Structure formats: C-alpha cells, structure tokens
C-alpha cells in the first residue's frame, strides 16, 4: 500500500508539471467554460428560475468535464505507456489520473460557478452543501470519464466510443447531482440531502473500485 501511494504521488507530480509546462490546454478549458457561460448570459439577459439556473450550470460543467478528461490517455504514446509499465503498476496509473482530473475538474467547477453567479445570479442559500455537490460531481465525472478514456485509448481514442460508454453512467449521476444541488440552492434541511449524498458517494466508490479492478486488464492489452 505504501508503494502504491508513492507511485500515485510521483505520477501526480508528473501530471502537474506537464500541465504547468503546457498551459495552453488548461487555458483552453477555462476559456471554454467562461465563453459558454458568457454566451448563456447574452442569450437569456434575465433572471432565471432556480431549476433552470441549476440544470444549466450542471450541463455546462458536464461538457467541460468531458473536454477536460478526454485527453487523459490520448496524449500518452505507446512508448510512454510502456515506460510507465516499468515504473508503476496499473492501479497507480488509473488512480493518479482520476485524482488529477478530479482536482482539475473541481478547480474549473469553482471558477465556472463564480463567473456563473456573477453574470447570471446566485440564488444559492446553502453554499457549503452546494460546494460539496460541486466536489462530488467533480469526483464522479472525473472517475467515470477517466476510466472510459482509458478504454477508448485502446480503441484508437474514439470520441464516439467515449460518449457511448460514459453517458449511460453520467446521466443518472447528473440527475442526482441536479437534485442535490437544487436542495442546496433552496436551503432545505440537511436530512433531506442524506439519500442523495449517499447515492453520490456510492457511485463514486463503485466506479473507483471497478477502475482499480478492471484497468489492469486494459493495461496489459
């Protein structure tokens, strides 16, 4: 277990350093989410009702997450993957990419939410639980999309395959997230949130465990 944590830490450091050197990819993601929010602002030019405000935010974050994680394995050459094979195990590779993508997605989600609230309004009454929803959504999106990106990388990085495999899992998660965040926007009692919270935690845990078990088979393919 200690060796696994060491490998994950080294791979995370490597991803952060590469992202810092290639800032254009990160800047492109922020430009995507900010421009999308600005287009929505120009399109509506009015105060949105809470369900529309909430659903629109999550749709923007969902497609931003797809763009953010689709490059998880597409930029890795076969030679580099072979080099990783000599340095670390498959669990460390997939878990490090999930953690990195979750952190990146959460950073984008917070930034997007701040701009969204500035331009379109901020009806959120229970901010801590709404931020918790952004965190759980970021972890859920990144874990599902990272695993699917790993599968798609073995099929020539097919974007169509990634969409087909990921959206059947993401849509139920998105519906739970929309309900969870809607309750936070309305400021409902936390006891109402418990079923949705447990559902989101369960989905995240199941996807992470499945990735831990299945990715070694993809790794050897």
LINZI-V468955 format. One record per residue. PSI is psi in degrees with one decimal (none if undefined). NEAR is the number of other ideal C-beta (glycine too) atoms within 8 Angstrom. D_FIRST is the distance of its C-alpha to the first C-alpha in Angstrom with 2 decimals. Layout:
BEGIN
PSI,NEAR,D_FIRST + PSI,NEAR,D_FIRST
END
This chain:
BEGIN
-40.8,4,0.00 + -38.7,5,3.80 + -37.8,6,5.35 + -46.2,11,5.00 + -38.4,8,6.39 + -43.3,8,8.68 + -41.5,13,9.91 + -42.3,12,10.62 + -43.0,8,12.43 + -40.7,10,14.42 + -36.3,14,15.43 + -43.7,11,16.46 + -39.6,8,18.48 + -43.5,8,20.06 + -40.7,11,21.12 + -42.6,9,22.59 + -40.2,8,24.49 + -40.4,8,25.87 + -35.9,11,26.97 + -35.1,7,28.64 + -31.6,6,30.51 + 68.2,8,31.60 + -17.1,8,32.80 + -33.2,6,35.21 + -45.5,9,32.62 + -42.9,10,31.55 + -35.5,8,35.22 + -37.4,8,36.15 + -44.4,13,33.87 + -38.9,10,35.38 + -38.0,8,38.82 + -51.0,10,38.27 + -38.1,15,37.37 + -40.5,11,40.04 + -36.7,8,42.72 + -45.1,11,41.99 + -39.7,14,42.35 + -38.3,10,45.51 + -40.0,8,47.02 + -40.5,11,46.43 + -44.5,10,48.13 + -30.2,7,51.08 + -40.1,6,51.34 + -52.3,8,51.50 + 36.9,5,53.07 + 164.0,4,53.11 + 124.7,4,51.07 + 149.0,10,48.89 + 159.7,6,48.56 + -47.2,10,45.18 + -41.2,7,44.05 + -43.8,8,44.97 + -45.5,13,43.38 + -47.9,12,40.09 + -40.3,9,39.98 + -40.1,10,41.02 + -44.1,12,38.23 + -31.6,13,35.55 + -42.0,8,37.23 + -45.3,14,37.15 + -33.6,16,33.45 + -50.5,11,32.66 + -27.2,9,34.41 + -40.2,16,33.04 + -38.1,14,29.51 + -44.0,12,30.56 + -35.9,9,31.87 + -36.6,13,28.87 + -11.5,14,26.23 + -22.5,11,28.48 + 9.5,9,27.91 + -41.4,11,24.11 + -13.0,11,24.52 + -26.4,9,28.27 + -2.6,4,28.14 + 120.3,8,25.72 + 163.7,5,27.76 + -36.5,5,27.01 + -39.5,6,26.82 + -40.1,8,24.20 + -37.6,9,22.06 + -37.1,8,22.51 + -41.4,8,21.48 + -36.3,11,18.21 + -29.8,8,17.72 + -16.2,5,17.92 + -36.7,7,15.50 + 163.4,9,12.63 + 166.6,8,11.70 + -41.6,10,13.49 + -39.5,10,10.86 + -38.2,12,10.34 + -51.4,13,14.15 + -38.7,14,15.15 + -37.6,13,12.95 + -40.1,13,14.08 + -36.1,14,17.60 + -44.9,14,17.55 + -43.7,10,16.63 + -46.6,11,19.21 + -34.3,14,21.81 + -43.0,12,21.39 + -42.4,8,22.08 + -43.2,13,24.93 + -37.3,17,26.35 + -40.2,12,26.33 + -43.8,8,28.14 + -38.5,15,30.65 + -44.0,13,31.10 + -45.2,10,31.94 + -44.0,11,34.27 + -40.5,15,35.88 + -41.4,10,36.41 + -44.5,8,38.10 + -38.8,12,40.47 + -44.7,11,41.04 + -35.1,10,41.99 + -41.2,7,44.21 + -40.3,8,46.16 + -8.4,11,46.22 + 162.0,7,45.89 + 89.1,5,43.35 + 6.9,7,44.09 + 127.0,9,40.70 + -29.3,8,41.37 + 83.2,11,37.87 + -42.8,8,36.03 + -41.4,6,32.71 + -28.8,12,32.21 + -41.3,12,33.37 + -37.4,9,30.77 + -39.3,10,28.14 + -39.6,13,29.50 + -39.6,14,29.17 + -47.2,9,25.50 + -37.7,14,24.77 + -40.9,15,26.98 + -44.2,13,25.29 + -42.1,12,21.83 + -48.6,14,23.50 + -45.7,15,25.57 + -39.3,16,22.89 + -44.7,14,20.43 + -48.8,13,23.33 + -31.7,17,24.98 + -44.1,15,21.97 + -44.4,15,21.31 + -36.8,11,25.06 + -36.3,15,25.35 + -39.1,15,22.93 + -44.3,12,25.16 + -29.7,15,28.28 + -26.7,10,27.23 + -5.5,7,27.54 + 32.5,8,31.02 + 25.6,4,32.42 + 47.1,8,31.07 + 117.8,8,33.63 + -33.4,8,34.16 + -43.3,6,36.05 + -39.7,10,33.21 + -41.4,15,30.85 + -42.2,9,33.43 + -40.4,8,34.08 + -33.6,11,30.48 + -39.6,12,29.42 + -33.6,8,32.48 + -26.7,7,32.62 + -37.2,10,29.26 + -33.1,12,30.05 + -49.1,8,33.51 + -40.1,8,32.55 + -40.3,14,29.87 + -39.8,10,32.59 + -41.0,8,35.05 + -41.8,12,32.78 + -41.8,14,32.05 + -41.5,11,35.79 + -42.2,9,36.60 + -48.8,15,33.99 + -31.4,15,35.18 + -41.0,11,38.80 + -36.3,13,38.48 + -39.2,17,37.07 + -40.4,14,39.99 + -12.2,8,42.40 + 33.5,6,40.87 + 162.5,9,40.57 + 145.7,5,39.20 + -24.7,7,35.42 + -27.9,5,35.82 + -27.8,7,37.03 + -17.4,13,33.79 + -45.2,8,31.49 + -40.2,6,31.84 + -37.8,11,31.19 + -45.1,11,28.24 + -36.5,8,26.63 + -43.4,9,27.53 + -42.8,16,25.92 + -40.4,9,22.66 + -43.2,8,22.71 + -44.1,12,23.42 + -44.9,12,20.60 + -43.5,8,18.02 + -44.5,8,19.62 + -40.8,13,19.69 + -42.7,11,16.04 + -43.8,8,15.08 + -40.0,9,17.80 + -41.9,15,16.70 + -33.6,10,13.20 + -36.3,7,15.20 + -31.6,9,18.24 + -32.7,14,17.45 + -32.2,10,16.30 + -39.8,7,19.89 + -37.9,11,21.40 + -35.4,9,19.45 + -11.6,6,21.19 + none,5,24.52
END
